[in-house]
Amino acid sequence: MWIIGTLKAKTASYLNYLIPVFARLLQRNEEMKEKVLTSLQKVIHLCGIQFNPQYIDQVIACVMLFCQGQESSKLVLIGLEIMETHKVEPLVRLINQEISQFEEEKDLVRKGIKIYILLENLLDSQLHMFIPFMCKLLSKEVSSVLLEVRKDIINLFVSLSRKCPTTVQYLSLIVNSLLNLVELSAKTQQQLEMHQTVLNCIVNLILQHKNLMLVYLPMIHLQVQKYKIHHQQYQKLVEIFLMYGNLEDLNNLLDEDCKAIEQLFPSQITSYYSIEPNAPMYKKIEPEELVAKFDTEQRKLKEEWQEWMRNTSVELLKLSPFLVLSPCSSIAEMYQTLAYELFNIAFDSAWYFLNDKHKELMVQYLVRVIKAENIPLQISQTILNLAEFMQHDKEGLQIDISSLGELAEKCMAYAKALYYREHEFETANLKAIQSLISLYTNLGLQESANGLLTYAKQSLKIQVQNTDYERLKKWDEALQEYRQQQLKYENDQRMDLAIKLVVPKMRCLNALMQWQTLISQAEEIFKSNEDAKKKEIAHLAANAAMHLGQMGENWLLIMNK
């Protein structure tokens, strides 16, 4: 959650990742319910009015899963507490329902009231749904409603009077409930404190609505005199009214006092998630313990490699020096996709704190992973992405570029493979050139492949393999090379190597549509009874015979043997 706290309002850009994760955790893990709802609460609070409305129904559906029973209802309100969205009507109904059902639960009722205070900017059209309900709750017997709850309701009235112009329609209801509270709290232990709180609220209402409150002033003054309530700001307001006959110029006349009263009712609740300015952003790590998690000993089977990947990705988060990452490990253990998504960032954060010895050991483990057999493609892709990500670091991972090129080809990431092979080409090695020709061909860059082949042959004096000509569909050159090579082997009495060139040579004849030549050479091979790939030769000969309008039964019989 440190990541979310750091992103603040930018969290709204990642709701498509966060909301599905929260929903899945709520459905699958009962123990993390409260933690997940608290996290959801923080996300919605930070997004504010930027919270995407398309996720409102999904969020409500998530928290409504736990709307049964008293404890669950508390969690529902925790989850909805700071939901500053434009779809407030269903929330108002839900809050009123929960408060009515569990009225004696102080924490639950206060949470509901706090939601209204935090939604004050959006409630102007919904005041009819909860102001009468709150006034009724405020006017109940003192014994049934706790002091803290009454104070929260009064805070709500003040907040609404500041933010919602429609509050003026409910002034009579609010004032009557406040005066009823003055009578109810008389001769109780709460009398002095409650009377002062009520008068503070009335003064705020007068400051907000000025002359609109004059009609209620006589009734208020009767109660003040009856219970001998002393309130300095209220007395000054009465004096101004008696002196000027109205309260229009009230703000200028009570400048300092207005500020003092307003400070008694903060306009917003302090965030629960503020980060201390001097708080450390990272913790000390144990390099030996971290590097040991990457040990690849006794990892051979596919399942063992998958287990290795799961463990290392979670441990990287758990042991990460950055406090924004380490809390993610508990969720990553259950939601593996998150561990894979944060793997690069977690690795880079730890890499920064490793010395040269530990870095070298870590690279050795990663090279073993790259060269290992039976390794799942997903793990290979993860390591490839890590290598690319770490190029942002000044030193990088220091893995042989040839190994990275092979890994990219294995993952069929041809664009990345091309990047590594082109860098490797600077060494002018034959393997890199062959790989480049193959990549250019796979990517449809035929001219680049031809140019590279010509450059390697003429400038670098590298002996190009005959298969490269075939791959580039240069059949004439390939056939010529095969013939010259076969003739050389025959002169050297190396007949076993010469026979191996028969099939490649016939492939070239087939591509060049030299059908008669192909059939003649095939017949010679069979007459000489040489140990060649007779089925493959028969297949090429049968194809040539069909192109010449012949049946080619003999070749078909050989193919079917």
C-alpha positions in Angstrom: 0.0 0.0 0.0 3.0 2.3 0.2 3.0 2.3 -3.6 -0.6 3.5 -3.6 0.2 6.1 -1.0 3.1 7.4 -3.1 1.0 7.5 -6.3 -1.9 9.4 -4.6 -4.4 10.6 -7.2 -2.5 8.8 -10.0 -3.8 5.6 -8.5 -6.9 6.2 -10.6 -4.9 5.1 -13.7 -4.4 1.6 -12.3 -7.9 0.8 -11.1 -8.2 -1.8 -13.9 -5.5 -3.8 -12.1 -6.4 -3.1 -8.5 -10.2 -3.6 -8.3 -10.1 -7.2 -9.8 -7.4 -8.2 -7.4 -9.3 -6.8 -4.4 -12.5 -8.6 -5.6 -10.7 -11.9 -6.0 -9.0 -11.7 -2.5 -12.4 -10.8 -0.9 -14.0 -13.9 -2.4 -11.2 -16.3 -1.7 -9.6 -15.3 1.6 -11.7 -14.7 4.6 -8.8 -13.8 6.9 -7.6 -10.9 4.8 -11.1 -9.4 4.5 -10.6 -6.4 6.8 -7.1 -5.7 5.4 -8.4 -5.8 1.8 -11.4 -3.5 2.6 -9.1 -1.1 4.3 -6.8 -1.1 1.2 -9.9 -0.6 -1.0 -10.9 2.3 1.2 -7.5 3.9 0.7 -7.6 3.5 -3.0 -11.0 5.2 -3.3 -9.9 8.0 -1.0 -6.8 8.8 -3.0 -8.7 8.7 -6.3 -11.4 11.0 -5.1 -13.6 12.4 -7.8 -11.3 10.8 -10.4 -12.5 7.3 -9.3 -13.9 5.8 -12.5 -17.7 5.3 -12.3 -17.5 2.0 -14.2 -16.0 0.4 -11.0 -18.7 1.6 -8.6 -21.0 -1.3 -9.1 -18.2 -3.8 -8.8 -17.0 -2.2 -5.5 -20.4 -2.2 -4.0 -20.9 -5.8 -5.1 -17.6 -6.7 -3.4 -18.4 -5.1 0.0 -22.1 -6.3 -0.1 -20.8 -9.8 0.0 -20.1 -9.1 3.7 -23.3 -7.3 4.5 -24.6 -10.0 6.8 -24.2 -9.7 10.5 -23.0 -7.0 12.8 -19.2 -7.4 12.3 -19.6 -7.7 8.6 -21.6 -4.5 8.4 -18.8 -2.7 10.1 -16.4 -3.9 7.4 -18.9 -2.8 4.8 -18.8 0.8 6.1 -15.0 0.7 6.4 -14.9 -0.2 2.8 -17.3 2.5 1.7 -16.1 5.2 4.2 -14.2 7.4 1.7 -16.0 6.5 -1.5 -16.1 10.0 -3.1 -18.0 9.1 -6.3 -21.0 10.6 -8.0 -23.3 7.6 -7.5 -24.2 8.2 -3.8 -27.9 7.3 -3.7 -27.3 3.6 -3.1 -24.7 4.4 -0.5 -27.0 6.7 1.4 -29.7 4.0 1.6 -27.1 1.4 2.7 -25.7 3.7 5.4 -29.1 4.6 6.8 -30.0 0.9 6.9 -26.9 -0.1 8.7 -27.1 2.7 11.3 -30.8 1.9 11.9 -30.0 -1.8 12.4 -27.0 -1.4 14.6 -27.8 1.9 16.3 -26.2 1.0 19.6 -22.8 0.3 17.9 -20.9 3.5 18.4 -18.1 2.7 15.9 -20.5 1.7 13.2 -22.7 4.8 13.5 -19.7 7.1 13.6 -18.3 5.4 10.5 -21.6 6.0 8.7 -21.7 9.7 9.7 -18.1 10.1 8.6 -18.9 8.9 5.2 -21.5 11.6 4.9 -19.0 14.2 6.0 -16.5 13.0 3.4 -19.2 12.9 0.7 -20.4 16.4 1.5 -19.6 17.8 -1.9 -21.8 15.2 -3.6 -24.8 15.1 -1.3 -26.6 18.3 -2.2 -29.3 16.5 -4.1 -29.6 13.7 -1.6 -30.1 15.7 1.7 -33.8 14.6 1.9 -32.6 11.0 2.4 -30.6 11.4 5.5 -31.0 14.9 7.2 -34.4 13.9 8.7 -33.0 10.6 9.7 -30.0 12.3 11.5 -32.3 14.8 13.2 -34.4 12.0 14.5 -31.4 10.2 15.8 -30.1 13.4 17.4 -33.4 13.9 19.2 -33.5 10.5 20.9 -33.0 10.0 24.6 -29.5 10.8 25.8 -29.0 7.3 27.2 -29.5 5.6 23.9 -27.1 7.8 21.8 -23.6 8.4 23.0 -22.0 11.8 23.2 -19.4 11.1 20.5 -22.2 10.1 18.1 -24.1 13.3 18.8 -21.0 15.4 18.2 -20.4 13.7 14.9 -24.0 14.5 13.8 -23.5 18.1 14.7 -20.3 18.1 12.8 -22.2 16.8 9.8 -24.7 19.6 10.0 -21.9 22.2 10.0 -20.2 20.5 7.0 -23.4 20.3 5.0 -24.2 24.0 5.7 -20.8 25.0 4.2 -20.8 22.7 1.1 -24.5 22.1 0.3 -26.7 25.1 -0.6 -29.8 23.0 -0.3 -29.2 22.7 3.4 -31.2 26.0 3.8 -34.4 24.0 3.2 -33.7 21.9 6.3 -32.7 24.7 8.7 -35.9 24.5 10.7 -35.5 20.7 11.1 -31.9 21.1 12.1 -32.5 23.9 14.6 -35.4 22.1 16.2 -33.3 18.9 16.7 -30.5 21.0 18.2 -32.8 22.7 20.7 -34.4 19.4 21.6 -30.9 18.1 22.3 -30.4 21.1 24.7 -33.4 20.0 26.7 -32.5 16.3 26.6 -29.0 16.9 27.9 -30.1 19.2 30.7 -29.3 18.0 34.2 -27.0 15.3 32.8 -23.3 14.8 33.0 -23.0 15.8 29.4 -24.9 19.1 29.9 -22.1 21.6 29.8 -20.2 20.0 26.9 -23.2 19.3 24.9 -24.6 22.8 25.3 -21.4 24.4 24.1 -21.3 22.0 21.1 -24.8 22.9 20.1 -24.1 26.6 20.4 -21.0 26.3 18.3 -23.1 24.6 15.6 -25.8 27.4 15.8 -23.1 30.1 15.5 -21.7 28.3 12.4 -25.2 28.2 10.9 -25.7 31.9 11.6 -22.3 32.7 10.0 -23.3 30.7 6.9 -26.9 31.8 6.4 -26.9 35.1 8.2 -30.4 36.8 7.9 -32.1 33.4 7.0 -31.4 32.4 10.6 -33.1 35.5 12.2 -36.5 33.7 12.2 -35.1 31.1 14.6 -33.2 33.5 16.8 -36.0 34.2 19.3 -36.5 30.5 19.9 -32.8 29.9 20.3 -32.4 32.8 22.7 -35.2 31.4 24.9 -33.4 28.1 25.3 -30.1 29.9 26.0 -31.7 32.0 28.7 -33.7 29.1 30.2 -30.6 26.9 30.7 -28.3 29.9 31.4 -25.8 28.9 28.6 -22.8 31.2 28.3 -21.3 31.4 24.9 -19.1 34.3 23.9 -19.5 34.2 20.2 -23.2 33.8 20.4 -23.5 36.8 22.7 -21.6 38.9 20.2 -23.9 37.8 17.4 -26.9 38.9 19.4 -25.3 42.3 20.2 -24.6 42.9 16.5 -28.2 42.0 15.6 -29.5 44.4 18.3 -27.2 47.1 17.1 -27.6 46.8 13.3 -31.0 45.1 13.0 -29.5 42.5 10.6 -26.6 40.1 10.1 -25.6 40.9 6.5 -22.1 42.4 7.4 -21.4 39.7 9.9 -18.1 38.4 8.5 -16.4 41.8 8.7 -17.6 42.5 12.2 -16.6 39.1 13.5 -13.5 38.4 11.5 -11.3 36.8 14.2 -14.2 35.2 16.0 -15.4 33.6 12.8 -12.0 32.0 12.4 -12.0 30.7 15.9 -15.4 29.1 15.5 -14.6 27.6 12.1 -11.5 26.0 13.6 -13.8 24.0 16.0 -15.3 22.2 12.9 -12.6 21.2 10.5 -13.8 21.1 6.9 -12.3 17.8 6.2 -11.1 14.8 8.1 -7.3 14.2 8.3 -6.2 11.4 6.1 -5.4 8.1 7.7 -2.7 7.4 5.2 -0.4 10.4 5.4 3.3 9.4 5.2 5.7 10.9 7.7 8.1 13.3 5.8 11.2 11.9 7.5 10.2 8.3 7.4 12.8 5.9 5.9 11.9 4.7 2.4 14.0 1.5 2.5 15.2 -1.1 5.0 18.4 -3.0 5.5 18.6 -6.3 3.6 20.7 -9.5 4.0 22.4 -10.0 0.6 23.4 -13.6 1.4 19.8 -14.6 2.2 18.5 -12.9 -0.9 21.1 -14.4 -3.3 20.5 -17.9 -1.8 16.9 -17.8 -2.9 18.1 -17.8 -6.5 20.1 -21.0 -6.1 19.2 -23.3 -9.0 20.7 -26.6 -7.7 18.6 -29.7 -8.2 16.2 -27.9 -10.5 15.6 -30.2 -13.5 11.9 -30.9 -14.0 9.4 -28.3 -15.3 7.5 -28.4 -12.0 10.7 -27.7 -10.1 11.4 -24.7 -12.2 7.9 -23.3 -11.7 8.3 -23.7 -8.0 11.7 -21.9 -8.2 10.0 -19.0 -10.0 7.2 -18.7 -7.5 9.6 -18.7 -4.6 12.1 -16.2 -6.0 9.4 -13.7 -7.1 7.7 -13.7 -3.7 11.0 -13.6 -1.8 12.2 -10.7 -3.9 9.2 -8.7 -2.7 9.5 -10.0 0.9 13.2 -9.1 1.2 13.0 -6.0 -0.9 14.8 -3.0 0.8 12.1 -0.7 -0.4 9.1 -0.4 2.0 6.8 0.2 -1.0 7.4 -3.4 -2.2 7.7 -5.6 0.9 4.0 -5.3 1.9 3.0 -6.7 -1.5 4.5 -10.1 -0.7 1.5 -11.3 1.3 -0.8 -10.7 -1.7 1.7 -12.0 -4.2 1.7 -15.4 -2.4 -1.9 -15.8 -3.4 -2.0 -13.8 -6.6 1.0 -15.0 -8.6 0.3 -12.6 -11.4 1.2 -9.7 -9.1 4.6 -11.3 -8.3 5.4 -11.6 -12.0 4.4 -8.1 -12.7 6.6 -6.7 -9.9 9.5 -9.1 -10.5 11.6 -6.6 -12.5 11.1 -3.7 -10.1 11.7 -5.9 -7.1 14.9 -7.3 -8.6 16.3 -3.9 -9.5 15.6 -2.5 -6.1 17.6 -5.3 -4.5 20.3 -5.3 -7.1 21.2 -1.7 -6.2 22.2 -2.8 -2.7 24.3 -5.9 -3.7 28.1 -5.8 -3.8 30.1 -7.1 -6.8 30.5 -10.6 -5.3 26.8 -11.0 -4.8 26.0 -9.6 -8.2 28.3 -12.0 -9.9 26.8 -14.9 -8.0 23.3 -13.7 -8.9 24.3 -13.6 -12.6 25.6 -17.1 -12.5 22.3 -18.4 -11.2 20.4 -16.5 -14.0 22.8 -17.9 -16.7 22.0 -21.4 -15.4 18.3 -20.6 -15.8 18.9 -19.4 -19.4 20.8 -22.6 -20.4 18.7 -25.0 -18.5 16.5 -27.6 -20.2 12.8 -28.3 -19.5 12.4 -24.8 -18.4 8.8 -23.3 -19.0 8.5 -20.7 -21.7 7.0 -18.2 -19.2 10.1 -18.3 -17.0 12.3 -17.8 -20.0 10.3 -14.8 -21.0 10.4 -13.4 -17.5 14.2 -13.6 -17.5 14.4 -12.1 -20.9 12.2 -9.2 -19.8 14.4 -8.7 -16.7 17.5 -8.5 -18.8 15.9 -5.8 -21.0 14.6 -3.9 -17.9 18.0 -4.0 -16.3 19.6 -2.2 -19.3 18.3 0.9 -17.6 21.0 0.3 -15.0 24.4 1.6 -15.7 26.1 -1.8 -15.5 23.1 -4.1 -16.4 23.2 -7.8 -15.7 26.5 -8.5 -17.5 25.1 -11.6 -19.2 26.8 -12.7 -22.4 24.9 -11.1 -25.3 25.0 -14.3 -27.2 23.1 -16.1 -24.5 20.5 -13.4 -24.4 20.2 -13.7 -28.2 19.6 -17.4 -27.9 17.1 -16.9 -25.1 15.2 -14.3 -27.2 15.1 -16.8 -30.2 13.9 -19.5 -27.8 11.0 -17.2 -26.7 10.3 -16.4 -30.3 10.8 -12.7 -29.5 12.4 -12.0 -32.9 12.6 -8.2 -32.4 14.6 -8.6 -29.2 16.7 -11.4 -30.7 17.5 -9.1 -33.6 18.6 -6.4 -31.2 21.0 -8.8 -29.4 22.3 -10.4 -32.6 23.0 -7.1 -34.3 25.1 -6.1 -31.3 26.8 -9.5 -31.4 27.6 -9.0 -35.1 30.3 -6.5 -34.1 32.4 -9.6 -33.2 31.8 -10.9 -36.8 31.3 -14.5 -35.6 29.7 -17.0 -37.9 27.0 -18.1 -35.5 25.8 -14.5 -35.1 25.7 -14.1 -38.8 23.7 -17.2 -39.4 21.2 -16.2 -36.6 20.9 -12.8 -38.1 20.1 -14.2 -41.6 17.5 -16.5 -40.0 15.9 -13.6 -38.1 15.9 -11.3 -41.1 14.1 -14.1 -43.0 11.6 -14.7 -40.3 10.8 -11.0 -40.0 10.4 -10.7 -43.8 13.6 -8.5 -44.2 14.8 -10.3 -47.3 17.0 -7.5 -48.6 18.7 -7.2 -45.2 19.4 -10.9 -45.2 20.9 -10.8 -48.8 23.0 -7.8 -48.0 24.4 -9.5 -44.8 25.2 -12.7 -46.7 27.1 -10.7 -49.4 28.9 -8.6 -46.8 30.0 -11.7 -44.8 31.2 -13.5 -47.9 33.1 -10.6 -49.6 34.2 -8.3 -46.8 34.6 -10.6 -43.8 35.8 -13.6 -45.9 33.5 -15.9 -43.9 32.6 -19.2 -45.4 28.8 -19.0 -45.8 26.9 -22.3 -45.4 24.9 -23.7 -48.2 21.8 -23.7 -46.0 22.0 -19.9 -45.9 21.5 -19.8 -49.6 18.5 -22.1 -49.3 17.0 -20.0 -46.6 17.3 -17.0 -48.8 15.9 -18.9 -51.7 19.0 -18.4 -53.8 18.7 -21.8 -55.4 21.2 -21.4 -58.2 23.9 -20.4 -55.9 23.0 -23.1 -53.4 23.0 -25.8 -56.2 26.4 -24.6 -57.4 27.8 -24.7 -53.9 26.4 -28.2 -53.3 27.9 -29.5 -56.6 31.3 -28.1 -55.9 31.3 -29.5 -52.4 30.1 -32.9 -53.5 32.8 -33.0 -56.2 35.5 -32.1 -53.6 34.3 -34.9 -51.3 34.3 -37.5 -54.2 37.9 -36.5 -55.1 38.9 -36.9 -51.5 37.3 -40.3 -51.4 34.9 -39.1 -48.7 31.8 -40.8 -50.1 29.9 -40.7 -46.9 29.9 -36.9 -46.9 29.2 -36.7 -50.6 26.1 -38.9 -50.2 24.7 -36.5 -47.5 24.6 -33.7 -50.1 22.4 -35.6 -52.5 19.1 -34.6 -50.9 20.0 -30.9 -50.5 21.1 -30.8 -54.1 17.7 -32.3 -55.2 15.8 -29.8 -53.1 17.5 -27.1 -55.2 16.6 -28.9 -58.4 13.0 -29.2 -57.3 12.8 -25.5 -56.5 14.4 -24.6 -59.9 11.8 -26.9 -61.6 14.5 -29.0 -63.3 12.3 -32.0 -63.2 14.1 -34.2 -65.7 17.5 -33.7 -64.1 16.1 -34.5 -60.7 14.6 -37.8 -62.0 17.8 -38.8 -63.8 19.9 -38.2 -60.7 17.4 -40.1 -58.5 17.6 -43.1 -60.8 21.4 -43.0 -60.7 21.3 -43.0 -56.9 19.0 -46.0 -56.8 21.0 -47.9 -59.4 24.2 -47.4 -57.5 22.4 -48.7 -54.4 24.1 -46.1 -52.2 23.1 -45.6 -48.7 21.1 -42.4 -49.1 17.8 -41.1 -47.8 15.8 -43.0 -50.4 12.3 -42.2 -49.2 13.0 -38.5 -49.3 14.6 -38.8 -52.7 11.6 -40.8 -54.0 9.3 -38.1 -52.7 11.1 -35.4 -54.7 11.3 -37.7 -57.8 7.6 -38.5 -57.6 6.8 -34.8 -57.4 9.0 -34.2 -60.5 7.3 -37.1 -62.4 3.9 -35.6 -61.7 5.0 -32.3 -63.1 6.2 -34.1 -66.3 2.8 -35.8 -66.6 4.1 -39.2 -65.6 2.5 -41.5 -63.0 5.7 -42.2 -61.1 4.5 -45.6 -59.7 8.0 -46.8 -58.9 8.6 -43.8 -56.7 5.3 -44.2 -54.9 6.1 -47.8 -54.2 9.4 -46.8 -52.6 7.8 -44.1 -50.6 5.2 -46.6 -49.2 7.8 -49.2 -48.2 
